[in-house]
Structures are given as C-alpha cells and as structure tokens.
Amino acid sequence: MIKFFKNFRKDEDGAVTVDWVVLTAAVVALGGVAYQGIADGASGLAGQVDTAMSNKTVTLGTQGGLGTGS
C-alpha cells in the first residue's frame, strides 16, 4: 500500500492534463473575446456603409452604356 501511494505521488499525468485543460480554456476564452470585438467592429462598419449608401442617388443613363439595348 505504501508503494502505491509513493507511485501515486510521483505520477504527473493528472497534472499535465489539468495544465492542458486550463490552457485550452484560456485559448477558447481569448478566441471568444476576439470574436466579439471583430463582430462589433463589423456591425459598426456595416451600419456606416448603410448610412453612406442610403444618402446617395443612382441614375442610369445612356452615357455609360447602360440602358442602350446594345
């Protein structure tokens, strides 16, 4: 029984597993923070593009080759 406890105390497989779990959780959390920042920036940019384009007028004429039928 004493030999079992000595071997158990020296075994580091569990500690390595805990290290990897903590490291993986940190990477996932940082990925979530980065995703949120990118999503907020993209949403803001899309709103600005929508505002800029909604204030513009597009006219089609024969000068640019559109609407000429050829």
C-alpha positions as CSV (number, residue, x, y, z in Angstrom):
1,M,0.0,0.0,0.0
2,I,2.9,2.4,0.8
3,K,4.4,1.7,-2.6
4,F,1.0,2.6,-4.3
5,F,1.0,6.0,-2.5
6,K,4.6,6.7,-3.4
7,N,3.9,5.9,-7.1
8,F,0.7,8.0,-7.0
9,R,2.5,11.0,-5.5
10,K,5.2,10.8,-8.3
11,D,2.7,10.4,-11.1
12,E,2.4,13.7,-13.0
13,D,-0.1,12.6,-15.7
14,G,-3.0,14.2,-13.9
15,A,-1.1,17.5,-13.5
16,V,-0.3,17.6,-17.2
17,T,-4.0,17.0,-18.0
18,V,-5.0,19.9,-15.8
19,D,-2.4,22.2,-17.4
20,W,-3.8,21.4,-20.8
21,V,-7.4,21.9,-19.7
22,V,-6.5,25.3,-18.3
23,L,-4.5,26.3,-21.3
24,T,-7.3,25.2,-23.7
25,A,-9.9,27.2,-21.7
26,A,-7.7,30.3,-21.9
27,V,-7.4,29.9,-25.6
28,V,-11.1,29.5,-26.1
29,A,-11.9,32.5,-23.9
30,L,-9.4,34.7,-25.8
31,G,-11.0,33.5,-29.0
32,G,-14.4,34.5,-27.8
33,V,-13.2,38.0,-26.8
34,A,-11.5,38.4,-30.2
35,Y,-14.7,37.3,-32.0
36,Q,-16.8,39.7,-30.0
37,G,-14.5,42.6,-30.9
38,I,-14.5,41.7,-34.6
39,A,-18.3,41.2,-34.7
40,D,-18.8,44.6,-33.0
41,G,-16.4,46.3,-35.5
42,A,-18.0,44.7,-38.5
43,S,-21.5,45.6,-37.3
44,G,-20.5,49.2,-36.8
45,L,-18.8,49.3,-40.3
46,A,-21.9,47.8,-41.9
47,G,-24.1,50.5,-40.3
48,Q,-21.8,53.2,-41.5
49,V,-21.8,51.8,-45.1
50,D,-25.6,51.6,-44.9
51,T,-25.9,55.2,-43.9
52,A,-23.5,56.4,-46.5
53,M,-25.2,54.4,-49.3
54,S,-28.7,55.3,-48.3
55,N,-27.9,59.0,-48.8
56,K,-26.7,58.5,-52.4
57,T,-28.8,58.7,-55.6
58,V,-28.0,56.4,-58.5
59,T,-29.2,57.4,-62.0
60,L,-28.8,55.2,-65.1
61,G,-28.4,56.9,-68.4
62,T,-27.2,56.2,-71.9
63,Q,-23.7,57.7,-71.3
64,G,-22.3,54.6,-69.6
65,G,-23.7,52.1,-71.9
66,L,-26.5,51.0,-69.5
67,G,-30.0,51.1,-70.9
68,T,-29.0,51.4,-74.5
69,G,-30.2,47.9,-75.5
70,S,-26.9,47.0,-77.2
